[in-house]
Amino acid sequence: MNSRFTLLAVGLLAAVALAPATGALAQSKLVLKASDVHPEGYPTVEAVESMGKKLEKATNGRLSVQMFPSMQLGGEKEAIEQAQVGAIAFARVSVGALGPVVDQLNVFNLPYVFRNTEHMRKVIDGQIGQDLLDAVTNSGKGLVGLCWMDAGARNFYDTKKPIKTLADLKGLKFRVMGNPMFVDMANSMGANGVPMGYDQVFSSLQTGVIDGAENNPPSFVFDNHYQVAKYYTIDEHLIVPEMLVMSKKIFDSLSKDEQADVKKFAREAQFEERKLWDAYEQKAMDKAKAAGIQIIHVSDAEKKKFQEAVKPVWDKYGPKYAAMIKRIEATK
Ligand code: GTR
């Protein structure tokens, strides 16, 4: 009797001891890892960190965000894959890198698809933006499309000579993002498009594996490419927005309230990032000028030639996105 009683008592005690532990487990803290190729202080990094702080406050510390900036976890292809399997929670990536995973997004990767950055902003802020975020979420690729991030317009830069005309691009090797559309774009302009991860660009410029690359002013300056490439040509051939995606596996493990918080703060991050972006773009241009970078503005007449040159890209990829292109063009 005695020993049975002892066993029962031990069993009861164990159950009592377990109860708070199980409760604590339900409340256990979850650190959400985030990846960005850019360094601390970059608008996208700051906006996601700020989202993390809001999330931490709203959930009393249950959720927090740990940012891994500066390609610590690899390039964007890797970040997308890590999010897909749930190794990280958030990947802030360019639609250039996401297009090969969710094809509908590639419409934004058509050169000169937007009239200007203002036009792009109207498109991503409105119904088209929401539809493409949903396209990511519903793609079955293990991702949730949370919000957009601004990345201005992309321009060519190189180590060899000032690019003033379309003809100047001829024969030069330009790194492009890992998406066949961009290789076709560079080739149709007379250059040689070399697809490459962002993590390789700086050293490839240094060693001469490539003659140039193309990007917005903040990436050109704050990822240090301007230290090697001294010519920056403003032709705005691509206006490619970026997206903050979340691992669906991790998103689905959150409570409904937590999911709503993530969505709300992500949407706020979209507008926070934009404010930071405008200031940062100016800062980048100032820094480039101060460093003696030769900045070339392509004339309107020459820009027309750039636009005409990419017609083969539109012929090849455009028809697939015809309906969406109409909606984009109709956005005033
Ligand atoms: C930057 C962008 C990154 C990455 C990079 C690239 O402008 O912010 O997400 O896509 O360009 O060229 O790979």
Boltz pocket constraint, residues with backbone or C-beta under 6 A from the ligand:
constraints:
  - pocket:
      binder: B
      contacts: [[A, 37], [A, 76], [A, 92], [A, 93], [A, 94], [A, 96], [A, 97], [A, 151], [A, 177], [A, 196], [A, 197], [A, 198], [A, 214], [A, 215], [A, 216], [A, 219], [A, 242]]
      max_distance: 6.0
